[in-house]
């Protein structure tokens, strides 16, 4: 797995330890002369961020950096980044980071040559402005293994005041090139590794369970679950033990980075009730999206179990369990325990007082409309009641 | 499966019974006003060909038809098609048919705005001319379920005199849109259904066995094998029984058409010894490519068995067999018998006198260089000896 290989769908993806060093030649291929690096505040100061900045500075490009991204990204961060893009007269974006940086970068790219404000382009806005001008190309370099935003056509940003999440969607938000470099994820703390890993698992699982004929997504989901079963616990263990740049650590991180990308490829098929719960938990309690998915998964997948018994049996095979639905759930619970995901929401700081809001926001979220079993308000009450724990 | 769904990788693929009726709107999306329909001589006169011509004639487009394609396509057919493209001043190509029509259409598209002759652009030609001009968009409509050429970046054509096969490759040969309509394959004879189906199975199997890290291709391969296990025998039986336009027949044909597409998506990872044998059998004995693959598979996969035992066990699960490598081989042999694939080459008309040429051409073919086990001349001798039968 030390070789660098190229995947050609859904966008050219180059994978391998050290592949980030190809950045200058990839920028050249895109015809960029003035790239803007978009990354977050912390990453910009870490060795991997500093190394990337140095690579750009020592190359023939005129590059600039925007790194005012932190927390759940808000519109004012996009506006600052847009000002940086215009001031630099940038012609391409290098987006490096977790989901937040990648999403902000995508929206900067969309707004670069479009008039109006970010919310004018919100998906579902009845007065949505058309995306008709150039969107500068993005090279995406993820540093977490969870969202898979690097292969997605959507971006999420919150309103500064209301914290309401807005989704922007356009096929041309898909990055022009992805560099998947497992070395960039070696330093992720154990907790972030576990939570983002559960995000990837939730994408793979929910996409597989959605009704509809999409056998490529199904095959990719199962193989992604297999990769997670072979690597997530190892990544968390290596991280907790402070294991650095060893071949085994890099290999495990590579499997997770690929599984994360595959989760986002697969979920073009759809998501489900887990994501409605997680979106609500982020909005109401500011809970980390991956952690929210990780806590909810046994409850929400359990909700689908009777209707999808055969599919859970196939997921069980993929996870290396015994090929029964029960085997999959046992595997899931063992994995959660092994990587330190709290067993219920209360352990993660969610208060019973949040209950009504959690139900209300989850019900309004659109993801559960694709769930293989319809989800009623009573179902959400029951799910959150169980997930809160005693 | 009666709904029409859209797949977004590797190129937009629209799948569903009747989806071919979307052709005018897809041409409009591409901005085409003067499409050229490229298809083969026989298809142009069959009801599905006549219906497509009528659709184009009754639309607002100025369309023309080129249908002088038959047998294994040769360069003179491409040249005639190119003349038709230029005479019509076409701006897009609708490629309808099996692998031959799709490949000829791709080469016409490449040559439309490039100087010189077809062989100037042959892959590996030391004086290969650059592909630097416009390649008009192609909408691909496959009518067989085997080659998957509709999602491929390559095209094969033979020299008229020498019968030598030339391969042309360029990322922009990938069709801009694929319409996968199972209704178009309902009339395929049982023998063609079986032989092309084995071609798809050979792509899925060989791609899965190739070394290298490409988990998306692996997941797609296994899911494709699963679809074939659920549909190929049914398609052949429906065909032999003269079953027409029933829901069960359309569903089975849809699974095969998807599996065929997935085989070609997967084999960007590589192929192997089976294809070197099949290429040699086509060159030396003019044997149908799918039939050649179908006859060779038990021998060539058997050659890889010891080195890939675990992979064969996973293929066994995918095929619905018992999860052992032996179970996969039993399934493969039962399937071959059930769909009427000859058990050896002699039954398919290959003469022992072809033996030396078969070995020599197979050895020169590049596919076996990707085989998980190196293949020597002695190995090819042994494989062809076994496959010839007694």
Interface residues (C-beta under 8 A of the other chain):
Chain A: X1 X3 X5 X7 X8 X9 X10 X15 X171 X212 X213 X214 X215 X216 X218 X219 X220 X221 X222 X223 X224 X226 X227 X254 X258 X259 X262 X265 X268 X317
Chain B: X1 X3 X5 X7 X8 X9 X10 X15 X171 X212 X213 X214 X215 X216 X218 X219 X220 X221 X222 X223 X224 X226 X227 X254 X258 X259 X262 X265 X268 X317
